[in-house]
Each structure stands twice: as structure tokens, then as C-alpha cells.
């Protein structure tokens, strides 16, 4: 149950953070209305709260592992939302990051 809950929270955190950053990007770089950036700021705040729900109590470990989720999630967001096509190096890098997530979060510990 620990791993399943943790993975769901990582996905929710990625959606909030990447989605929030994308909304700010849309407002600033793509000249969308100002309130789009406001929604992005709210989503970024939601990310901060979702991260606190992780079952592990170590802030550094959670944020370090989430970094790998962010890398892979950002590439996936770009593919789904913006039509980005990652090259093999992008995919290899995301795979390495996700392996790091697994080691940091789910390796057996005392």
C-alpha cells in the first residue's frame, strides 16, 4: 500500500506542478489572459500541499525522488499536450531518472 499511495501522490504532484508551470508559460509566453497565470499559481500551490501527503517523513528524500518524476512527467506532458516528440536521449534520461526514483523511495531500508 505504501508504494501505491506514494506513486499516486507523485502523479498528482506532477500534474499540479507541471500543469501549473504550463499555465504560467501559456500566459506569459503565448500571450494568454493574466488569469491563466493565476490558475497556474494556484496549481503550483496545490503541488506544495500534495507533496506533504507522501507516506515517507523525509522532506529531502521526497523532493529528491520527485525530481525524477518531474523530469519524466514533463516529457510526457509535452508529448500529450504540446505534441513534443522526445528523442532517444530524452527517453534514456527519463528512464535513468525513474530508476533513481525507485532507488531513493523504494529501496529496502532498516
N, C-alpha and C positions, 0 to 999 in steps of 0.2 A: 504494500500500500504506500509506503514511503516513496518509492521510485515513481509510481504512477502519479501521486499527488504532486511531486516535485516537477515532473515533466509537464503536467497540465499547467502548473503555475509558470514555468519557463515560457511556454507557448503564449499564455495570456500576457505575461510581461513583455514579450517580444511584440505582440500585436499592439499593445498600448504604446510602447516606446517607439517602435518603427513607424507605426501609424501616425503618432503624434508628430514625429520629426518630418514625416512626409507631408502632413498637412501644413506645417510651418513652411516647408520648402515650396509647396504649391502657392501659398500666399505671397511669399517673398520673391521667389524665382520665376513663377509662372503667372504672377500678377492676378491672383485670385483675391476675393474680398478679404479685408482685415479680419473678419470674424472667423475665417477658415484657420488663420494662425491662432486665434483664441481657442478654437476647438483642439488644435494641436497641443497647446499649452496644457489644457485640461487633461488630455490623454497622457501627456508626459507626467503629470502629477499622479494619475491613476497608476502608471507604471511603478512609481516610487512606493506606493502602498502595496501593490501586488507582490513586489519583491520581498516585503516583510513577512509574507504569509508562508514562505518556504519553511519546511519542517526542520531544516538544519539551523542551528542558532548562531553560526559563524558568519558575520557580515562579509568578511574578506573572501571566504570560500564561495559564498553565494554570488557575489559580484564578479569574482574571477571566472567562475563557471558560466555565469550569464553572458560574459563577453563572447564566449564561443557560440552560444545560442544566438546572440545578436548578429554575429558575422554570417552564420548560415541563414538566419531569418531575413537578414537584409537582402541577400542574394535571392531568396525565394520571393520576397515581396516585390523586388524588381522584376522578376520573371512574371509573376501573376498580374501585377498592377500596371507596370510600365512596359512590358514586352521585352525586357532585358534578356539577352541570351548569354549566360556565363560561358567562358571558355574552360578548357580542361584544367587550367591552373586555378581558376576560381573554385571549381568543384573540388579539386585536390585540397586547396586551402580550407574550404568549409569542412571537408571530411576530417582534416587534422584538428580543426577547432572542436568539432563534435566529439572526437576521440578524447580531447583534453577535458571536455565537459564530463564525460563518463568517468575519467580517471579522478578528477577533482571531487566530483559529487558522490560517486557510487562505488569507489574502491573500498574493499573491506578495511575497517579500522577497529581498533580495540574499543 
